[in-house]
Amino acid sequence: MWFWNVLASLSFVLTAVLGWVTIHTSSEPIILGQYSSTYFKLHMGIAALVVPSLLAQVNFFYRRIYNWRKEILLAFFSILLALIAVEVAIRAFDPLGVSYFHEVSRYKIDKIFDPALVYKHAPGLERIYQGVEVSFNELGLRDRKLEEKQTDEFRILLLGDSVTFGWGVAVKDTFSRKLETILASRLGRPVRTVNAGVGSYNTVQEDAFLRTQGDVIDPDVVILVYVENDIEPSSNRDIGGKSPLKAINTLLQKSWLYRLVVFAVKYASPNEPVLLNKNASGVKESMKALTSIATYCRERNIGFVTFIYRGQNESSSKSSVLSQLLSGISAIGNEYGFLVSDIGLWWGNAEMRSVTNSTVDSHPNHRGHQILAAGMADILIKHGLVSKTGLNSP
C-alpha cells in the first residue's frame, strides 16, 4: 500500500506542476501565442514525466513496477547519493572557480531597492564576496567616505558595472585606485577617483546615478566603462514574484554541480555569430542614456570618455555585440564631443586567463586591473583630459 501511495503522490505533484506551468504566459510568446521556445521545452519535459506517472496507476503497469520496486529504489538512492557526493566534492575543491555563481547570488540578494536606480548597494554594508572584503560608503559605493573636494584636487567619477566595481579583487587592486595613484604621480597634484561601479548596472542606471549624485561628487572627468550587458533592460531579480521557469531555474542554481554542468556545456559549444537587433528597446535605451550622460557633462564643462570593455577574442570578432555597437557609440561620441576608446586593444598578446579571476569568472584580476589603469591614464593624458594644474578645462 505504501508503494501505491508514493506513486500516487508523485503523480499528483507532477500534475500540479504541469498545471502551474500550463497557465503561465511568457513575456515573448511565439508558440501557441503563449509560450517562448525555452518555456515550451520545459512544458513538454514535465508533460513527459506526468504521462508515465499516470500510467503507473494502471493495475497492469503497477504490478510490473511493484515487482521491480527494490531494484528501482536501489537505483534511485544510488544515483541520489552519487549526486550528493559529487556536489560536496565540487563545493570543497571549487573546480574552475564555480563558486563564482554562488557568490554573485549572495551579492544580488544584498542589494536594496531604489526608485531611481532600481537597486543599489546598502550604505555602510560590509561583506566578504569571493574571499574579498567589500565595504560601501554613505552613498552605497565601494569607496572611501566622500570628502569635500580639495582646492587643487582633480576628481574622476567612474561609472560602470561589476568590472568597475572590481569583482574578485581587493579594493587597493581595482583600476580605480591604481588610476588614482598613477595620475597623481604623473601629474604631481592630488587626484581622487570615485568608484560608482555596481554589479549588473546598465547605461540607463549609470545615467540615473550621474544625474542624482553627480553634483554632490563634483567630478572634473566622468569615465564610463561600457560592457556588453549595458543593453540589457533594468530589472531587480530579487524583488517581486517569479515565473515558473525562473522559480525552477532558481532552485536548480542552488546546486554547484548544475552550475558547473551548464557552464561546461556552454564552454564546449561553438560560438555562433551574434546578430544584434539595433532596434531592440534595450539598445535604444542604452544609446539614449549614453547621449544623456554626454549632455550632462557638456552642460557642466566636465570631461567625458567612454571605454569599451571587451576581451581579446571579442575585439577580433566582428560578430560580437560590442563590435556591432561600436560604430553607433562612436557616432554619438563624434556628435557630442567625447572620446571613445577600445579597451580590447590593450590586452596585446596576453593570455586572457592570466588577466581574469578564473575560468568561470571572466572579471579582470589584479593584473587585468593594472593594465586597465595604465591604459586609462595614458588616454586621459594623451588627449588632454587631465592637466598638471588646477586650470584644466576638459
C-alpha positions in Angstrom: 0.0 0.0 0.0 2.8 2.4 0.8 4.3 2.0 -2.6 1.0 2.8 -4.2 0.7 5.9 -2.1 4.2 7.0 -3.2 3.4 6.7 -6.9 0.0 8.4 -6.4 1.7 11.3 -4.6 4.3 11.7 -7.2 1.7 11.7 -9.9 -0.3 14.4 -8.1 2.8 16.6 -7.6 3.8 16.4 -11.2 0.3 17.0 -12.5 0.1 20.1 -10.2 3.4 21.4 -11.5 2.2 20.8 -15.1 -1.0 22.8 -14.4 1.1 25.7 -12.9 3.4 25.8 -15.9 0.5 25.5 -18.4 -1.4 28.6 -17.3 1.7 30.8 -17.4 2.2 33.2 -20.4 5.8 34.0 -21.4 6.9 37.6 -22.0 7.8 36.7 -25.6 5.1 34.2 -26.7 6.0 32.7 -30.0 4.4 29.2 -29.6 0.6 28.9 -29.4 0.6 32.6 -28.7 1.5 31.8 -25.0 5.0 30.2 -24.6 8.6 31.1 -25.5 10.6 28.3 -27.1 12.5 27.6 -23.9 9.4 27.6 -21.8 7.6 25.3 -24.3 10.5 22.8 -23.9 10.1 22.9 -20.1 6.4 22.3 -20.5 7.0 19.2 -22.8 9.6 17.9 -20.4 7.2 18.0 -17.4 4.4 16.5 -19.5 6.7 13.6 -20.4 7.1 12.9 -16.7 3.4 13.2 -16.0 2.4 10.5 -18.6 4.4 7.6 -17.1 3.4 8.7 -13.5 -0.2 8.4 -14.5 0.3 5.1 -16.3 1.9 3.7 -13.1 -1.5 4.0 -11.5 -3.0 1.4 -14.0 -3.1 -2.0 -12.5 -1.2 -3.7 -15.4 1.8 -1.3 -15.1 1.6 -1.1 -11.4 2.1 -4.8 -10.9 5.3 -4.8 -13.0 6.7 -1.7 -11.3 5.8 -3.3 -7.9 7.7 -6.5 -8.8 10.8 -4.4 -9.6 10.4 -2.0 -6.7 13.6 -3.0 -4.8 15.7 -2.6 -7.9 14.0 0.8 -8.8 14.5 2.1 -5.2 18.1 0.9 -5.1 18.9 2.6 -8.4 17.2 5.8 -7.3 19.0 6.1 -4.0 22.4 5.1 -5.5 22.1 7.9 -8.1 20.9 10.3 -5.4 23.9 9.5 -3.1 26.3 9.8 -6.0 25.0 13.2 -6.9 25.2 14.4 -3.3 28.8 13.1 -3.2 29.8 15.0 -6.3 28.0 18.2 -5.1 30.0 18.0 -1.8 33.3 17.5 -3.7 32.6 20.4 -6.0 31.9 22.7 -3.1 35.1 21.5 -1.4 37.5 21.8 -4.3 35.8 24.6 -6.3 36.9 23.4 -9.8 37.3 26.2 -12.4 36.2 28.7 -9.8 32.5 27.6 -10.0 31.9 29.2 -6.5 31.6 32.5 -8.5 27.9 31.8 -9.3 27.1 31.3 -5.6 28.9 34.4 -4.5 27.2 36.5 -7.2 23.8 35.3 -5.9 24.7 36.4 -2.4 25.8 39.8 -3.8 22.5 40.2 -5.7 20.4 39.5 -2.6 22.3 42.1 -0.5 21.3 44.9 -2.9 18.4 47.1 -1.9 15.6 48.7 -3.9 15.9 52.3 -5.1 13.2 54.1 -7.0 15.6 56.0 -9.3 18.3 53.3 -9.8 16.1 50.2 -9.5 18.6 48.8 -7.0 21.8 49.8 -5.3 24.3 48.8 -2.6 23.2 49.3 1.0 25.1 52.2 2.5 27.5 51.1 5.3 27.2 47.4 4.5 30.3 45.2 4.9 30.6 41.8 3.3 33.0 39.2 2.0 32.4 38.2 -1.6 34.7 35.6 -3.3 37.0 35.8 -0.3 37.5 39.5 -0.7 36.4 42.1 1.9 33.9 44.6 0.5 32.5 47.7 2.2 30.2 50.5 1.0 30.3 54.2 2.0 27.5 56.5 2.8 26.4 56.7 -0.9 26.5 52.9 -1.3 29.7 53.0 -3.3 32.6 50.6 -2.9 34.9 53.5 -2.0 36.0 55.7 0.9 33.8 58.3 2.5 33.2 61.1 0.1 35.1 64.1 1.4 34.9 67.8 0.4 36.9 68.4 -2.8 40.4 69.9 -2.2 41.4 73.2 -3.9 43.8 71.6 -6.4 42.2 68.2 -6.5 41.4 66.5 -9.8 38.4 64.3 -9.3 37.3 61.4 -11.6 33.9 59.7 -11.4 33.9 56.1 -12.7 30.6 54.7 -13.9 30.2 51.0 -14.7 29.1 47.6 -13.6 31.0 44.7 -11.8 34.1 45.4 -13.9 34.3 48.9 -12.4 33.2 47.6 -9.0 36.2 45.4 -9.0 34.6 41.9 -8.5 37.0 39.4 -7.0 39.9 41.8 -6.2 40.8 43.8 -3.2 39.8 47.5 -3.3 43.5 48.6 -3.4 43.9 46.5 -6.6 41.0 47.9 -8.5 41.8 50.1 -11.6 40.0 52.9 -9.8 42.6 53.1 -7.1 45.5 52.3 -9.4 44.5 55.0 -11.8 44.4 57.5 -8.9 47.9 56.5 -7.9 49.3 56.7 -11.5 47.8 60.0 -12.3 48.8 61.6 -9.0 52.4 60.6 -9.6 52.5 61.7 -13.3 50.6 65.0 -12.7 52.1 66.0 -9.4 48.8 67.0 -8.0 46.0 65.5 -5.8 43.8 63.0 -7.8 40.7 61.3 -6.4 38.7 58.6 -8.1 35.2 57.9 -7.1 34.2 54.3 -7.9 30.4 54.2 -8.7 30.5 50.7 -10.2 27.5 48.4 -9.3 27.3 44.9 -10.5 24.9 44.4 -13.5 24.2 48.1 -13.9 23.3 49.2 -17.4 23.7 52.6 -19.1 20.3 53.8 -18.0 21.1 53.2 -14.4 24.6 54.8 -14.8 22.9 57.9 -16.3 20.4 57.9 -13.4 23.2 57.7 -10.8 25.1 60.6 -12.5 22.0 62.8 -12.5 21.2 62.1 -8.8 24.7 62.2 -7.4 26.9 64.0 -10.0 26.6 67.4 -8.5 27.4 66.0 -5.0 30.5 64.2 -6.3 31.6 67.2 -8.5 33.9 65.4 -10.9 36.3 67.0 -13.4 36.1 64.0 -15.7 33.5 61.2 -16.0 34.7 57.8 -17.2 32.1 55.3 -18.4 33.2 51.6 -18.8 30.8 50.3 -21.4 30.2 46.5 -21.4 28.0 44.1 -23.3 25.2 43.9 -20.8 24.7 47.6 -20.9 22.0 46.9 -23.4 20.0 44.7 -21.1 16.9 46.2 -19.6 17.0 47.3 -15.9 15.3 44.7 -13.6 15.5 43.8 -9.9 15.6 40.0 -10.0 15.3 39.8 -6.2 12.1 41.8 -5.8 8.6 40.5 -6.8 7.3 37.1 -8.0 8.9 34.7 -10.4 7.6 32.8 -13.3 7.5 29.0 -13.1 10.6 28.9 -15.4 12.5 31.3 -13.2 11.4 29.6 -10.0 12.6 26.2 -11.2 15.8 27.7 -12.5 16.4 29.4 -9.2 16.1 26.1 -7.4 18.4 24.3 -9.8 21.0 27.0 -9.4 21.4 26.2 -5.8 23.4 23.2 -6.9 27.0 23.9 -7.8 27.0 20.7 -9.8 24.2 22.1 -12.0 26.1 25.4 -12.4 29.2 23.5 -13.5 27.4 21.3 -16.0 25.7 24.3 -17.6 28.9 26.2 -17.8 30.7 23.2 -19.3 28.0 22.8 -22.0 28.2 26.5 -22.9 32.0 26.5 -22.9 32.2 23.4 -25.2 29.5 24.8 -27.6 30.8 26.6 -30.7 30.4 30.3 -30.7 27.7 31.2 -33.2 27.7 34.6 -34.9 25.5 37.1 -32.9 23.1 39.2 -34.9 22.4 42.3 -32.9 19.0 43.9 -33.3 19.8 47.6 -33.1 16.1 48.5 -32.9 15.6 46.5 -29.7 14.4 48.5 -26.7 17.5 47.7 -24.7 19.8 49.0 -27.4 17.8 52.2 -27.9 17.6 52.9 -24.2 21.3 52.4 -23.8 22.2 54.8 -26.6 19.7 57.3 -25.3 21.2 57.1 -21.8 24.7 57.5 -23.3 23.6 60.6 -25.0 22.1 61.9 -21.7 25.4 61.3 -19.9 27.3 63.2 -22.6 24.8 66.1 -22.4 25.1 66.3 -18.7 28.9 66.5 -18.9 28.9 69.0 -21.8 26.4 71.3 -20.0 28.7 71.4 -16.9 32.0 71.5 -18.8 33.0 68.1 -17.5 35.3 65.9 -19.4 33.8 62.6 -20.6 35.3 59.4 -22.0 33.8 56.0 -22.8 35.9 52.9 -22.6 34.6 49.9 -24.4 35.4 46.9 -22.3 35.9 43.6 -24.1 38.2 40.7 -24.1 40.8 39.7 -26.7 38.5 37.4 -28.6 35.7 39.9 -28.6 38.0 42.5 -30.1 38.9 40.3 -33.1 35.3 39.2 -33.7 33.2 41.4 -35.9 30.1 39.5 -34.8 30.4 40.3 -31.1 27.8 42.5 -29.6 30.2 45.3 -28.7 31.8 45.2 -32.2 28.4 45.8 -33.7 27.6 48.6 -31.2 31.0 50.3 -31.6 30.1 52.4 -34.7 26.9 53.7 -33.0 28.7 54.6 -29.8 31.5 56.3 -31.8 28.9 58.3 -33.8 27.4 59.6 -30.5 30.9 60.4 -29.3 31.6 62.4 -32.5 28.3 64.3 -32.2 28.6 65.2 -28.5 32.4 65.6 -28.5 33.6 62.8 -26.2 36.3 60.2 -26.7 35.5 56.6 -27.3 38.4 54.1 -26.6 38.5 50.4 -27.2 40.0 48.5 -24.2 40.2 45.3 -26.2 43.3 46.6 -27.9 45.2 46.9 -24.6 45.5 43.2 -23.9 48.0 42.7 -26.6 49.3 39.1 -26.6 48.3 38.4 -23.0 46.6 35.1 -22.4 43.1 36.2 -21.2 43.1 33.6 -18.4 46.2 35.3 -17.0 44.3 38.6 -16.5 40.9 37.2 -15.3 39.8 35.7 -11.9 39.2 32.2 -13.1 38.0 30.0 -16.0 34.4 30.6 -14.9 34.8 34.2 -13.7 36.0 36.4 -16.6 36.2 39.6 -14.5 39.7 41.1 -14.6 42.1 40.1 -11.8 44.7 42.4 -10.2 46.9 42.1 -13.3 44.0 42.9 -15.5 43.1 46.0 -13.4 46.7 47.2 -13.6 46.5 47.0 -17.4 43.2 48.9 -17.4 44.6 51.6 -15.1 47.7 52.2 -17.1 45.8 52.3 -20.4 43.2 54.8 -19.0 46.0 57.0 -17.6 47.7 57.2 -21.0 44.5 58.0 -22.8 43.5 60.7 -20.3 46.9 62.4 -20.5 47.3 62.0 -24.3 44.0 63.6 -25.1 44.3 66.5 -22.6 41.5 65.3 -20.3 43.8 65.9 -17.3 46.4 68.6 -16.5 49.2 69.3 -14.1 47.5 72.4 -12.8 44.0 73.3 -11.4 43.3 75.3 -14.5 42.2 72.3 -16.6 39.2 72.8 -18.8 38.3 69.4 -20.4 
